Amino acid sequence: MQYQLVLQFNGDSLSDYDALIALEDDLIQELGNTGDVDGHDIGSGETNIFILTLKPEITFHRAKAVLDRTQLLGAVTAAYRAVTGQTFTVLWPAHRQEFRVA
């Protein structure tokens, strides 16, 4: 089964398009073969980066290194779902229980 991992940033955390592209490039390098950055969307007060993976927990663990290095770890919510599913499971932050993509 394949999963979609979503890294979501609220508001203007990634308001600079060049910063978003640079973050995606950093993620591609860090994730290696654990996940494929599958694009992004911006709108409705949020920015989402989509990653396809077989192991969302491991992929997010690797992505955390990039997010920490770029000082975005505190601004992100990470959740995943089966590609064919509707329900997301939140990975980060641990206290957050609800997640949706607008």
C-alpha positions as CSV (number, residue, x, y, z in Angstrom):
1,M,0.0,0.0,0.0
2,Q,1.3,3.5,-0.8
3,Y,0.7,6.5,1.4
4,Q,0.6,10.2,0.9
5,L,2.5,12.2,3.6
6,V,1.5,15.9,3.8
7,L,3.7,18.6,5.3
8,Q,1.3,21.5,6.0
9,F,2.3,25.0,6.9
10,N,-0.3,27.5,8.0
11,G,-0.5,31.2,7.1
12,D,2.7,32.7,5.6
13,S,5.3,30.3,7.0
14,L,6.3,29.6,3.5
15,S,5.1,32.8,1.8
16,D,8.2,33.0,-0.5
17,Y,7.8,30.7,-3.5
18,D,11.5,30.4,-3.9
19,A,11.8,29.2,-0.2
20,L,9.1,26.6,-0.9
21,I,11.0,25.3,-4.0
22,A,14.3,25.3,-2.0
23,L,12.6,23.3,0.8
24,E,11.3,20.7,-1.7
25,D,14.8,20.4,-3.2
26,D,16.2,19.8,0.3
27,L,13.5,17.2,1.0
28,I,14.2,15.4,-2.3
29,Q,17.9,15.1,-1.3
30,E,17.3,14.1,2.3
31,L,14.5,11.5,1.6
32,G,16.5,9.6,-1.0
33,N,14.5,6.5,-1.9
34,T,12.2,6.6,1.2
35,G,9.8,9.0,-0.4
36,D,9.0,11.0,-3.6
37,V,8.1,14.7,-3.3
38,D,4.9,14.8,-5.4
39,G,4.3,18.5,-5.6
40,H,2.6,21.2,-3.5
41,D,-0.4,23.5,-3.3
42,I,-0.8,26.9,-1.9
43,G,-4.2,28.5,-0.9
44,S,-6.9,28.9,1.7
45,G,-4.3,30.0,4.2
46,E,-2.0,27.0,4.0
47,T,0.8,25.5,2.0
48,N,1.0,21.7,1.5
49,I,3.9,19.6,0.3
50,F,2.9,16.1,-0.8
51,I,5.2,13.1,-0.5
52,L,4.4,9.6,-1.7
53,T,5.9,6.9,0.5
54,L,5.6,3.3,1.6
55,K,6.7,4.1,5.1
56,P,5.3,7.5,6.2
57,E,6.8,7.4,9.8
58,I,10.3,6.8,8.4
59,T,9.9,9.3,5.7
60,F,8.8,12.0,8.2
61,H,11.7,11.1,10.5
62,R,14.0,11.9,7.6
63,A,12.1,15.1,6.7
64,K,12.3,16.3,10.3
65,A,16.1,16.8,9.8
66,V,15.4,19.2,6.9
67,L,12.6,21.0,8.8
68,D,14.8,21.4,11.9
69,R,17.7,22.7,9.9
70,T,15.5,25.2,8.1
71,Q,13.8,26.2,11.4
72,L,10.4,25.1,10.1
73,L,9.8,22.2,12.4
74,G,7.7,24.3,14.8
75,A,5.6,25.6,11.9
76,V,4.6,22.2,10.3
77,T,1.9,19.7,10.8
78,A,2.6,16.3,9.3
79,A,-0.1,13.7,8.5
80,Y,-0.5,10.8,6.2
81,R,-3.3,8.7,4.6
82,A,-3.5,5.8,2.2
83,V,-3.4,7.2,-1.3
84,T,-6.9,5.8,-1.8
85,G,-8.1,6.8,1.7
86,Q,-9.8,9.9,3.2
87,T,-8.7,9.7,6.8
88,F,-5.4,11.2,7.9
89,T,-3.2,10.1,10.8
90,V,-1.3,13.0,12.4
91,L,2.4,12.4,13.0
92,W,3.5,15.8,14.1
93,P,2.9,17.6,16.4
94,A,1.8,14.8,18.7
95,H,-0.9,16.8,20.5
96,R,-2.7,17.6,17.2
97,Q,-5.5,15.2,16.4
98,E,-7.4,16.7,13.4
99,F,-6.0,17.3,10.0
100,R,-7.4,18.2,6.6
101,V,-6.2,19.7,3.4
102,A,-8.3,22.6,2.2
